[in-house]
Amino acid sequence: MVFAGPAPAAQPPIQTAEWALYKSRFLDVSGRIVDNANGNISHSEGQGYGLLLAYLANSPADFEQIWYFTQTELLLRDDGLAVWKWNPQEDPHVTDTNNATDGDILIAYALALAGAAWRQPEYIKAASVIARGILNKTVVVSGGRTILLPGASGFSAKDRDDGPVVNPSYWIFEAFPVLELLAPSDAWRKVSQGGLDIIRSLQFGPALLPAEWVSLKRKPEPATGFDKEFSYNSIRIPLYLARAGVEDAQLLKRLQKGMTTDQGLPAIVDLDSGQPKEVLADAGYQIVNHIVACVVDGTKLPAADIRFEPEFYYPSTLQLLGLAFVREKHPECL
């Protein structure tokens, strides 16, 4: 397989000082990314984000450190996918061997980019194994649509009465063309288009927002057993769309409007009432709305978005992904 990726940027889209701050807060010496708002666990999503951010910071040594932990502690399954959770308080550290598909996508995507940019064929080989695992275990056809299951177990029509169940924030659209190169199949384009169609169709409650977990058994509806809300995972949907070049102004503005309070801050939203349940004031959450304004209207990011002062793993990750995107694709918004 020939995989041609981008050459390393002269000026990495994540600045050296920003990456140093991120590492000091969230990167353990073992190579694990620590979710400090979630019991200091690590998970495949965090390892994937860490790999992608290390690539965007042009830091091969840190990338290798994160990859070593990921490879030795999470890639324990026999299908190429990573276990989703590693808990420092448990012995053994892994008690649930199910995967999380977004984590697998992020890991494979970052490995492929780094392998191409830094001429590391072993990264590309490892990425191909993961990509094939995603395709074989989590990409399925349901109701005439090609969809992405959140995990290999627990979400299909066989596993749940309201299955299949999906999480619309697991579609990392920028990664699918790369995954298609790693594990060639027209299913990648179908899953990408299917995900976009699903997200466009999810307009629950007065705020017209997606639910975090959605049943596709019949018409899309919030899945049973989960809170009916637009929550932390969902906040990243507009960011993923923008980073993939999906500049659908109507969709982006609807998501932005629905997730934003009267004070202009993003929030977790109760879908039945359309009212905010929790305001999310961290700059890492706010930058998502401001990126929508940048993409749609050319609005400049406020200074608070550009100032990186990491406190918690997840919003700090979103902030760096957002800053990297604007620097690469929309420098006029800085």
N, C-alpha and C positions, 0 to 999 in steps of 0.2 A: 504494500500500500504506500502510495506517495501522499504525504500530507504537507501542504505548503501553508505555513502560518505567517503571521506578521513578524517583521523584524523588530527587535527591541527599539523602543522609542529613545530618541536622544535625551529627552526630558521625560522620565517616567510619569504617568498620570497621577500616581500617588507619590507625594513628596517624601524624601528621606526622613524628615523630622516627623511627619505624620505616621509613617510606618513604625518609627522608633517608639512613638507614644502608644500606638496600638499594641506592639509587641510587649511593651512594659506592663500593660494592663492585662492582656489576654493570652499571651503565648508562654506556656510553661516550658521549662528547660527540656522536658521530655519530647516536645514537639506537639503537644495537644493544645488546642484552642479551648480556653476555659470560659464557659457560659456563667459569668459571675452573678447573674440575676436568677439563676436556675439551679441553685445548689452546687455550683462549681463543677457541674458535669461537663462532659464533652460529647459531641455527637457528630454524625457524618456531615450534617449541614455545616457545622462550624469548621470542620476540617476542610471541607470544600471551599468555603468562603476564605479561610486562611490561605489555602493554596492560590486561589485566584488573586487575593490581595497581594501576596508575596510576588506573584508574577507581575502584577500591575506596578509594584514598587521596584521591579527589576532586582530582586534579591534572591539569587539562586541558592545561597547557603540556607536561608530561612525556609525556602520552599522545600529543600531536601529534608530539613529537620521535621517539618510538618508532615511531609510525605512518609517519612520513616515511621512515625507514630501511627499514621493512618493505615499503612500497609501491615504493620505488625500487630496492631491492637484492634483494628476494625474489619479488615478484610479477612474474616474468619469463615465466611460461608463458602459453599462449593459451587456457587453459580456466578461468581465474579462480583457480587454486590457486597456492600459494607453493612455490618450491623449498625443500628442507628444510634445506640447510646452506650456510653462508657462512664461509669459512676465511680469516683474515687472512694466513696464510702462503702461500696459493696465488695464482697470477695466470693466469687470472682467478680471482676469489674463489669463484665457483660452478663446480664441476666435475661435479656430479650434479644434473640438473634434475628428478629425481623429487620428489614431494611427500611430506609426512608428515601424515596425515589429522588427527591430534590437534592439530597446529599450526594447520591450517586452521580447525578447529572453534573453537579458542581465539581466533584472530584475529577470525573472523566474530562470535562471541558477544560479545567485548569491544567491538567496533565498534558492534554493535547497542545494547548497554546504554548506552554513552557517547553515541551519537547521540541516543537517546531522552532521556536524563537532561539532556544539555547542549544540546539542540535543534540538533543538527548533522546535517541530512539527508544530507549527503554521506557521512558515516560509515555511515548506514543503507543508502545506495545501494551503497557498496563491500561492505558485509556481505552484501547480497543476491546480488551477483555471486559471492562466495566460496561462499555456501550452495548456490547452484545448481551450482557446480562440484563440490562435495562430493557432492551428490545424483547428478549425472550420471556421475561418474568413480569413486566409491568405495562407493556403496551398491548392493549386488547381492543377488539372491535365490539361495540355494544350499540344496539339501535341504529346501525348503519354508520356510526361515528367511530373513528379511531381515537381512543382515549388513553390517558396516563393514570394508572392506579398509584395511589400514594405509597403503597408497599406491596411486596409480593404476596403477603398474607393479610387477610382480615378485611378486605375492601371490595372483593368481587361479588358478583351475583350469587355465587356458591357460598360465600362467607357470611353474607348479611341479607336479611329479608328485604331491605331497601337498596341493596347493591345493584350495580356498582356505585360506590361512593368515591368522589374525587375531591381534591383540594385545589381550587383554581390558582393558588399561589405557587403550586409546584411546577407549573409550566414556565421553564426558564428559556424563553423564546430565542435568545441570542445563541444558545448552545446547540439547538437542533441541527443547523447546517454542519456544524463540526461533528456532531454525533453521526450524521449521515456519512461523512467521510471515514469515520472510524469503523462503522458497522453498516455498510451500504444496504439501504432498503428504502423503498418509497414510503414506508410507514412513518418515517420521521416527518416528512412534509405533511402527511395526513394528520399526524398527532399535533403538529404545530397549528395547522389550520383549524383542526377540531377544537383545540384549546381556545383559540381566538374566538371562534363561533360561540363556544360555551360561555366565555367571559362576557361577550356582548349580550348574551341572552339572560344573564343573571341580574335581575333588577328587582330585588325583594324589598317589600315594605315601602314606606314613604320616602326613604333615602335612596331607593333604587340601586342597592349595593349587592355584591355577591355575598353569600354566606361563606364562612370558613370551610365548612364541610357540606358537600352537595350530593344528594341522591340523584342518580340519572336513571332510576328504574323505569319511570314514566316521564312525565315532564320534569324538568329540573326543580328540585325543592330542597330546603334545608334538611340535612340528614338527621335521623333520629339519634338520640343519645348525646348530642352535642348542643352547646349553647347556640341559639339563633342570633348570631352576631357577625359583624364585620370586625375582625380582631387583628391581633399582632401580625400573624402571617399575611393576612390580606393587604396590610399596609404596603407591602413590597410590589403588589401587582402593577401599579402605574410605573414604578421604577423599572421593572422587568420589561414592560412594553416599550418604554422610551429607550432603554439600552439596546433593544433589538431593532430599533428604527420603526416601530409601529406608531406612527405619528397621526393616529386617528383622533382628531381634535374632539369630536363628539364624545367618544368613549372616554378619553382622558379627562375631559372636563366634567363628565357625569360622575366619574369616580372621585375626582377632586372635590366636587361640590358635596357629594354624599358623605364623605369622610371628614368634613371640615365643620367645626363649630362656628357659632356666630362671632366668636373672637378670633377666627382665622387659624385655629390650631387643629391638627388632625386628632382623631379620637377613635376609640373603640365604640362601635355603634350598635345599639339594640335594633334588630331588623323589624320587629313588630311595631315599635313606636317611632323608629327613625331618630331616636334621641341618643346623645352621647352617654356612654356608661363610664368612660374614663378618658380624660384629656391626656394627650401624649405630647408633652412640651419639649422633649429632647430634640436638639437640632437634627439628630439622625432621622427622626420621624418627620420633622418639618421640611427637611430638604426634599422629600418626595413630592409634596405639593408645589414647592418652588420649582422643581424640575418640570412639572407639568406646565407651569406658567412660562418657563423658559422655552420649552418645545413649542407650545401653542402660540404664545404671544411675544416671545423674545425678551421677556422680563428678566432683569438681572437678579441674580441670587443676592439675598441680604448678607451683610458681613458675618452674621452669626452662623450662617451655613458654612462659610469658608473657614471659619476659625474652628479647628479640631481640638476639642477638649474631651477625650473619651471618658465615660463613666461606666456604661453598661455595654456588654458585648454586642447585642443585636442592633440597637440604633447606631452604635459606632460603626458597625460593619456597613449598614445602609448608607451612612454619611460618606464613607470613603468610596463606596461604589458609585454614589451619586456625584461626588466631586471628580472622580476619574472620568465618568461619562461626560460631564460638562467640559472638562479640560480637553478631552479628545474630540468631541463632536459639536459642542456649542460654546466655544471660548468667548463668543460675544456676550454671553450671559454672566461673565465674571466681572 
